[in-house]
């Protein structure tokens, strides 16, 4: 067994002094640094979560607005297309009406020409008949 003597007490007291000095000047600053690091990591994690939540909210708002804008664009497109189609149909109807009027005018003019020629032919029938008859007579006499 160990007999306590003065050397033993000096060694124990030096060891306790060493433990106290190590705890006070080495472990305390290291533990404070670790605690500060853990706190900064926790703050960074909280900020990251807040930023993530904010980003998700902004993305949801963006997608909602994008959907609304696309809906408005689709509606504007359909309105413009309907208006263009309506204008096209009206233009075709106007062109058709103008063409029908032009055809009617040409037909009326043609009818007038036909009637004029018919009257001229009917007026010329006696002369033609007389001419044919005179040729036939002259042909028999030869």
FENWO-V541976 format. One record per residue. SS is DSSP state (helix for helix, strand for strand, loop for the rest). PSI is psi in whole degrees, -180 to 180 (* if undefined). Layout:
# FENWO-V541976
ss psi
SS PSI
SS PSI
This chain:
# FENWO-V541976
ss psi
loop 163
loop 133
loop 125
loop 129
loop -172
helix -37
helix -42
helix -45
helix -36
helix -43
helix -43
helix -44
helix -39
helix -39
helix -44
helix -38
helix -41
helix -45
helix -44
helix -46
helix -41
helix -44
helix -40
helix -45
helix -15
helix -56
helix -42
helix -50
helix -37
helix -45
helix -38
helix -43
helix -42
helix -41
helix -44
helix -40
helix -43
helix -41
helix -43
helix -36
helix -42
helix -43
helix -43
helix -39
helix -43
helix -44
helix -38
helix -43
helix -43
helix -45
helix -40
helix -45
helix -43
helix -42
helix -41
helix -40
helix -45
helix -40
helix -42
helix -43
helix -43
helix -47
helix -38
helix -47
helix -39
helix -41
helix -42
helix -44
helix -42
helix -40
helix -44
helix -40
helix -43
helix -42
helix -44
helix -41
helix -47
helix -38
helix -46
helix -42
helix -43
helix -43
helix -41
helix -43
helix -41
helix -44
helix -40
helix -44
helix -42
helix -42
helix -42
helix -41
helix -43
helix -44
helix -41
helix -42
helix -44
helix -43
helix -42
helix -40
helix -42
helix -43
helix -41
helix -42
helix -44
helix -41
helix -42
helix -42
helix -42
helix -42
helix -43
helix -44
helix -42
helix -44
helix -41
helix -43
helix -39
helix -45
helix -41
helix -40
helix -42
helix -36
helix -31
helix -11
helix -48
helix -38
helix -41
helix -43
helix -42
helix -42
helix -44
helix -44
helix -42
helix -35
helix -41
helix -38
helix -42
helix -30
helix -30
helix -33
helix -22
loop *
